Amino acid sequence: MVVDVLDDTGAILATKWITSDRSKSETVHIAIGRAPMVLRVVDETRRPLAGVDLQLQTPGDGAGWQLALRTDSYGEARTGAIEAEHISV
């Protein structure tokens, strides 16, 4: 599975490949330099994965924030502005 982080223009800010059996939770740390607008989850052939639950949070001691999202039929989950340099997905 692949997680892409895009800005509001569709430019890819980060891409992470995840190898998982999809029956367990997976954590991915993504460094970002500006607020992401869209998280896109696709399979190995780049087909969108709908209904994937995503938990975004700032890494660290838990003093930050969390946001729960689910991908739509296009494999995308949209966020508002996020003020962070790193997020965990």
CORKA-V160868 format. One record per residue. N is the residue number from 1. PSI is psi in radians with two decimals (none if undefined). Layout:
N	PSI
N	PSI
This chain:
1	2.64
2	2.37
3	2.10
4	2.43
5	2.12
6	2.67
7	-3.06
8	-0.17
9	-0.09
10	0.01
11	2.34
12	2.14
13	-0.58
14	2.62
15	2.32
16	2.25
17	2.36
18	2.21
19	2.01
20	2.71
21	0.08
22	0.04
23	-0.10
24	2.84
25	2.55
26	2.44
27	2.31
28	2.26
29	2.20
30	2.17
31	2.25
32	2.64
33	-0.12
34	3.04
35	2.21
36	2.65
37	-0.54
38	2.34
39	2.18
40	2.26
41	2.18
42	2.82
43	-3.03
44	-0.37
45	0.19
46	0.37
47	2.43
48	2.52
49	1.90
50	2.63
51	0.31
52	2.19
53	2.27
54	2.41
55	2.02
56	2.43
57	2.72
58	2.36
59	2.79
60	-2.54
61	0.15
62	0.03
63	-0.03
64	-2.30
65	2.88
66	2.64
67	2.19
68	2.30
69	2.82
70	2.39
71	2.57
72	-2.93
73	-0.28
74	0.05
75	0.33
76	2.54
77	2.25
78	2.52
79	2.88
80	-2.89
81	2.36
82	2.14
83	1.50
84	2.64
85	-0.38
86	2.48
87	2.73
88	2.38
89	none
